[in-house]
Amino acid sequence: MKRFSPKPSRTSQNRGSDVIRTTMNAGAGIFSLVMLATSVLPVWSESSVSAEAQEQHQQTQDVSSANFRGLEISIPMDDHGMKAAGISTIHVVPDDGKAELTFPGTVVVPQQQLRMVAAPAGGLVEKMLVAQDEPVTAGQAVAQVRSPDMVEAQRLYLAAMSDETLAADKLRRAKMLVEGKALPEKDLRIAETEAAIAKSKLDERKQLLFLMGMDQADFDTLTTTRGIVSLLIVKSPITGTVVTRHANTGEQVKAATPLYTFGELDPLWVNIQIPSHRLANISVGARVMLAAHGVEGKIIRIGRTIDQSTQSTIAVAEISAAGGRLRPGLAVSTTVRVEAPNVASAGKNWSVPSTSIVRHRDQTWVFTKSTDGFRARPVQVIAETARNVAVRADFRPNDEIASRGVLALLSELVDADKEE
């Protein structure tokens, strides 16, 4: 890139570099002479001179390394050069410790708001009465199953009802005979036990019928008329929406085969993918915004493990469904508002535009306005957002930094690095 103006201020730096190179060459020469004289000098002399040469060489290397890492680099430039490069400046402002970080997320239904409905008995699915994404109410019929298992359960209930009646009659006769001294009391105890067993078996068969989905009207008909029904009506346990339909009409199913999954779709969860290096900034209770959908929520849980492939974890935020604008499975961009009191209280933390930041030689730099142009200054990044970056540096409140046209300054920085 074309240089905007000469750089007379680097003369002293170039002289310093020449001195450093001369010192390094001298140190290396001394070290070579010492190695050459090993065969004629005493052992103690070799050790003394070698240690002195190595120490001088190490000091020279430290000075050379610090020349780039620790010092600011001057970039002379006049107003005409700034205008030609399109460079504009802005004042630095203290960082308040608040930031908005953007992460990808996925909308899901909370697990406690999902209900799985399965076939309570094996049979043939005659009808599936609701479709995918259709709303349902609690107690609404959602499927009809023609079930031989239901017929068998009713038969066993009627048999248990007959056994219970016989056992009750036997107990009554035994009581009358014992009172007339015509039957040992032991036989009365046996009759009482048999009646109790028959009664509990009848209750068991009754509960199985209700677990299979038989309603009270059909049960009353069964007990009074002994009429057996083969059609099983499956009902929704909650008011919600059909999230998944697992079976189809005409399908042969076994007991406990899933038919539907219902879900309550308000509130919803957002699974936010947080990179591991950002976890220190995220805490439970942090506000979460979905700007594209106009809803807000808060983080209720942060994962305790890291995915090895993505080096990230999942933070769960609870949000409103926004009247149906948010739906399960939707991929969203989430903005998490974080506050870092330790950052806000530090006196050397500043907020700069993200366009002011450049990276060179594994360091982060900004360009501050000076009397003769700019100075490239290394800074430490604390937090980043799409618009601003929180940095730690020795700025003053009236310092100005380049906010536009920084590529031209980066080119100057690279050139200055080559000349060092």
C-alpha positions in Angstrom: 0.0 0.0 0.0 1.2 3.5 -0.7 2.7 5.3 2.3 0.9 8.4 3.2 3.8 10.4 4.6 7.4 9.8 5.6 8.1 8.4 9.1 11.0 10.4 10.5 10.1 9.3 14.0 11.3 5.8 13.3 14.9 6.8 12.9 15.6 6.4 16.6 13.9 3.1 16.6 16.0 1.9 13.6 19.1 3.0 15.4 18.0 1.1 18.5 17.4 -2.0 16.3 20.9 -1.7 14.9 22.4 -1.5 18.4 20.4 -4.6 19.4 21.6 -6.5 16.3 25.2 -5.4 16.9 24.9 -6.6 20.6 23.4 -9.9 19.5 26.2 -10.4 17.0 28.8 -9.5 19.6 27.2 -12.0 22.1 27.2 -14.7 19.5 30.9 -14.0 18.6 31.9 -14.2 22.2 30.1 -17.5 22.6 31.9 -18.9 19.4 35.3 -17.8 20.7 34.6 -19.5 24.0 33.7 -22.8 22.3 36.8 -22.5 20.1 39.1 -22.1 23.1 37.8 -25.1 25.0 40.8 -27.2 24.4 43.3 -24.7 25.7 41.5 -22.9 28.5 41.0 -24.3 32.0 37.6 -25.7 32.9 36.8 -22.8 35.3 37.5 -20.2 32.6 35.2 -22.0 30.1 32.3 -22.0 32.5 32.7 -18.4 33.4 32.9 -17.0 29.9 30.1 -19.2 28.6 27.7 -18.2 31.3 28.5 -14.5 30.7 27.9 -14.9 26.9 24.6 -16.8 27.3 23.3 -14.2 29.8 24.2 -11.4 27.4 22.5 -13.3 24.5 19.3 -13.9 26.5 19.1 -10.2 27.5 19.4 -9.2 23.9 16.6 -11.6 22.9 14.4 -10.2 25.7 14.9 -6.6 24.5 14.2 -7.6 20.9 11.0 -9.3 21.9 9.8 -6.5 24.1 10.4 -4.0 21.3 7.3 -5.2 19.5 5.2 -6.7 22.3 5.4 -4.0 24.9 5.8 -0.7 23.1 3.4 1.4 21.1 4.2 1.9 17.4 4.0 5.4 15.9 2.3 5.8 12.5 2.9 9.4 11.2 0.0 10.7 9.1 -1.2 14.2 8.2 -4.8 15.3 7.8 -4.6 14.9 4.0 -3.5 11.3 4.4 -6.3 10.6 6.9 -8.9 12.1 4.4 -7.5 10.1 1.5 -7.7 6.8 3.5 -11.2 7.6 4.8 -10.2 7.5 8.4 -12.5 8.8 11.0 -12.1 8.9 14.8 -14.3 8.6 17.9 -13.8 9.2 21.6 -13.4 6.1 23.8 -16.1 5.7 26.5 -15.8 3.8 29.9 -17.2 0.3 29.8 -20.2 -0.1 32.1 -19.8 -3.9 32.3 -23.0 -4.6 30.4 -22.9 -6.4 27.1 -25.2 -8.1 24.6 -23.9 -11.4 23.3 -25.5 -13.2 20.4 -25.8 -17.0 20.2 -27.8 -19.5 18.1 -30.7 -21.3 19.7 -33.5 -23.8 19.0 -37.1 -23.5 20.3 -38.3 -26.7 22.1 -41.2 -27.8 24.3 -40.4 -28.1 28.0 -40.3 -31.8 28.9 -42.8 -31.4 31.7 -45.3 -30.0 29.2 -45.3 -33.1 27.0 -47.7 -36.0 27.3 -47.4 -39.3 25.5 -50.6 -41.2 24.7 -50.3 -44.9 24.0 -52.7 -47.7 23.1 -53.8 -49.1 26.5 -54.5 -52.4 24.9 -53.5 -54.2 21.7 -55.8 -54.1 18.7 -56.5 -52.5 15.3 -56.5 -48.7 15.0 -59.9 -47.9 13.4 -59.7 -44.1 13.5 -57.1 -41.4 14.2 -59.4 -38.5 15.0 -56.8 -35.6 15.2 -54.0 -34.6 12.9 -50.5 -33.2 13.4 -50.4 -29.7 14.9 -54.2 -29.8 15.6 -55.3 -28.4 19.0 -57.0 -30.7 21.5 -58.8 -30.3 24.8 -58.5 -32.5 27.9 -60.9 -35.5 27.6 -61.3 -35.2 23.8 -61.5 -38.5 21.9 -58.4 -38.8 19.7 -58.4 -42.4 18.5 -60.5 -45.6 18.3 -59.0 -49.0 18.7 -60.9 -52.3 18.1 -59.3 -54.4 20.9 -59.5 -58.1 21.6 -57.6 -57.4 24.7 -60.4 -55.2 25.9 -62.9 -58.0 25.3 -60.8 -60.4 27.3 -60.5 -57.9 30.2 -64.3 -57.5 30.3 -64.7 -61.3 30.3 -62.3 -61.7 33.2 -64.1 -58.9 35.1 -67.5 -60.7 34.7 -65.9 -63.9 35.9 -64.4 -62.2 38.9 -67.8 -60.6 39.6 -69.4 -64.1 39.6 -66.7 -65.5 41.9 -67.1 -62.7 44.3 -70.9 -63.3 44.4 -70.4 -67.0 45.1 -67.8 -66.3 47.8 -70.1 -63.8 49.5 -73.0 -66.3 49.5 -70.7 -69.0 51.0 -69.6 -66.6 53.7 -73.2 -65.9 54.6 -74.1 -69.6 54.9 -71.0 -70.3 57.0 -72.0 -67.5 59.4 -75.5 -69.0 59.8 -74.1 -72.5 60.4 -71.5 -71.4 62.9 -74.2 -69.5 64.8 -76.3 -72.8 64.9 -73.3 -74.7 66.1 -73.5 -76.8 62.9 -70.1 -75.8 61.5 -66.7 -75.4 63.0 -65.4 -71.9 63.4 -62.4 -72.8 61.3 -64.6 -73.2 58.2 -65.9 -69.7 58.8 -62.4 -68.3 58.8 -61.7 -70.1 55.5 -64.9 -68.6 54.0 -64.0 -65.1 55.1 -60.6 -65.4 53.5 -62.0 -66.7 50.2 -64.5 -63.8 50.1 -61.8 -61.3 50.7 -59.7 -62.7 47.9 -62.6 -62.7 45.5 -63.4 -59.1 46.4 -59.8 -57.9 45.8 -59.7 -59.8 42.5 -62.9 -58.1 41.4 -61.4 -54.6 42.3 -58.3 -55.5 40.3 -60.2 -56.3 37.2 -62.3 -53.1 37.5 -59.1 -51.0 37.7 -57.7 -52.7 34.6 -60.8 -51.8 32.7 -60.5 -48.1 33.6 -56.8 -48.2 32.8 -57.7 -49.5 29.3 -59.8 -46.4 28.8 -63.3 -47.7 29.5 -65.5 -44.9 30.6 -68.1 -45.0 33.5 -71.1 -45.3 31.2 -69.7 -48.4 29.5 -68.7 -49.9 32.8 -72.2 -49.4 34.2 -73.6 -51.1 31.2 -71.2 -54.0 31.7 -72.1 -54.6 35.3 -75.9 -54.3 34.8 -76.4 -56.0 31.4 -73.2 -57.9 31.1 -72.8 -56.5 27.6 -69.2 -56.6 26.3 -67.9 -53.8 24.0 -64.9 -54.2 21.8 -64.3 -50.6 20.8 -61.7 -48.7 22.9 -61.8 -44.9 22.9 -58.5 -43.1 23.5 -58.7 -39.6 24.9 -56.4 -36.6 25.3 -55.1 -36.1 28.9 -54.3 -32.4 28.5 -55.4 -29.3 26.6 -52.7 -28.6 24.1 -51.5 -29.4 20.5 -50.6 -32.6 18.7 -46.8 -32.4 18.6 -46.3 -35.9 17.0 -48.6 -38.5 15.5 -47.0 -41.9 15.9 -49.6 -44.3 14.3 -51.9 -44.4 11.3 -55.4 -45.8 10.7 -55.5 -49.5 10.0 -52.3 -50.2 11.9 -52.1 -53.2 14.3 -50.7 -52.0 17.6 -49.7 -53.7 20.8 -50.4 -52.5 24.3 -48.3 -49.4 25.2 -47.6 -48.6 21.5 -47.4 -44.7 21.2 -50.3 -43.1 19.3 -49.8 -39.3 19.9 -47.5 -36.9 21.7 -49.3 -33.8 23.0 -47.7 -30.6 24.2 -48.6 -27.4 25.9 -46.9 -24.7 23.8 -46.8 -21.8 26.2 -44.3 -21.1 27.7 -41.5 -22.6 25.6 -37.8 -23.2 26.1 -34.9 -22.0 23.9 -31.8 -24.2 23.9 -29.0 -21.7 23.5 -25.6 -22.9 22.3 -22.9 -21.2 24.5 -19.2 -21.5 23.5 -17.1 -22.6 26.5 -15.0 -19.4 26.5 -18.2 -17.4 27.1 -19.6 -19.4 30.0 -17.9 -17.1 32.5 -20.1 -14.2 31.3 -23.4 -16.1 31.4 -25.4 -16.7 34.6 -28.8 -18.0 35.6 -31.4 -15.2 35.5 -29.7 -13.4 32.6 -32.2 -11.7 30.2 -32.6 -13.3 26.8 -34.1 -11.4 23.8 -35.4 -12.7 20.5 -35.4 -9.4 18.6 -36.8 -10.9 15.4 -39.9 -12.1 17.2 -40.3 -9.4 19.8 -40.1 -11.6 22.9 -38.0 -11.8 26.0 -37.2 -14.4 28.7 -34.5 -15.4 31.1 -32.0 -18.2 31.5 -33.2 -20.9 33.9 -30.5 -23.5 33.6 -26.9 -23.8 32.3 -25.4 -27.1 31.3 -22.6 -28.6 33.3 -20.9 -30.5 30.5 -19.1 -29.5 27.4 -19.8 -31.1 24.0 -16.4 -32.3 22.7 -17.1 -31.7 19.0 -18.4 -28.1 19.4 -16.7 -27.1 22.7 -20.0 -25.6 23.8 -22.8 -26.2 26.3 -26.6 -25.6 26.3 -28.2 -22.9 28.4 -32.0 -23.1 28.7 -34.1 -20.0 28.5 -37.8 -19.8 29.3 -39.8 -17.5 27.0 -43.4 -16.8 26.0 -44.8 -18.3 22.9 -45.8 -14.8 21.7 -49.2 -15.8 20.6 -47.9 -18.6 18.3 -45.1 -16.6 16.7 -42.6 -19.0 18.2 -43.0 -22.7 17.5 -41.0 -25.8 18.5 -38.1 -26.6 16.2 -37.6 -23.0 15.1 -33.9 -22.0 14.8 -33.5 -18.5 16.3 -30.8 -15.9 17.0 -30.8 -15.0 20.7 -29.3 -12.0 22.4 -28.1 -12.5 26.0 -27.7 -9.4 28.1 -24.8 -9.9 30.6 -23.5 -7.8 33.4 -20.0 -8.1 34.8 -19.6 -6.0 38.0 -15.9 -6.8 38.2 -15.4 -5.4 34.7 -17.5 -2.3 35.3 -15.6 -1.3 38.4 -12.2 -1.5 36.8 -10.8 1.9 35.9 -9.0 0.7 32.7 -11.9 -0.9 30.9 -13.3 0.9 27.9 -15.9 0.3 25.2 -14.8 0.7 21.6 -16.5 0.0 18.3 -15.8 -3.4 16.8 -14.7 -1.7 13.7 -11.8 -0.1 15.6 -10.2 -3.5 16.5 -7.5 -5.2 14.4 -5.5 -8.3 15.0 -1.8 -8.7 14.2 0.9 -11.0 15.4 -1.5 -12.7 17.9 -2.3 -9.4 19.5 -5.3 -7.0 19.4 -4.6 -3.4 18.5 -6.4 -0.1 18.3 -5.1 3.2 16.8 -5.2 6.3 19.0 -5.0 9.8 17.5 -1.7 11.6 18.2 -0.2 15.0 17.3 1.6 13.6 14.3 -0.8 10.9 13.2 -1.7 7.7 15.1 -0.2 5.3 17.6 -0.9 1.6 17.4 -1.6 0.3 20.9 -2.0 -3.3 22.1 -5.2 -3.9 24.2 -6.7 -6.8 26.1 -10.2 -7.9 24.9 -12.6 -8.6 27.7 -15.9 -9.1 25.9 -17.2 -8.8 22.4 -20.6 -8.1 20.7 -21.6 -7.5 17.2 -21.2 -3.7 17.6 -18.8 -3.1 20.5 -15.8 -4.6 22.2 -14.9 -4.1 25.9 -11.1 -3.7 26.2 -8.6 -3.1 29.0 -6.0 -0.4 28.2 -4.4 2.8 29.5 -6.7 5.2 27.8 -7.7 8.7 28.9 -11.4 9.9 28.6 -10.4 12.4 25.9 -8.5 9.9 23.7 -9.7 9.4 20.2 -9.4 6.1 18.3 -9.8 5.3 14.6 -13.3 3.9 14.0 -13.2 3.8 10.1 -10.5 3.3 7.6 -8.5 1.1 10.0 -7.3 -1.2 7.2 -5.0 1.6 6.0 -3.6 1.9 9.5 -3.2 -1.9 9.7 -1.2 -1.8 6.5 1.0 0.9 8.1 1.4 -1.3 11.2 2.5 -4.3 9.1 5.0 -2.1 7.3 6.4 -0.8 10.6 6.7 -4.4 11.9 8.8 -5.3 8.8 11.1 -2.4 9.4 11.7 -3.4 13.0 
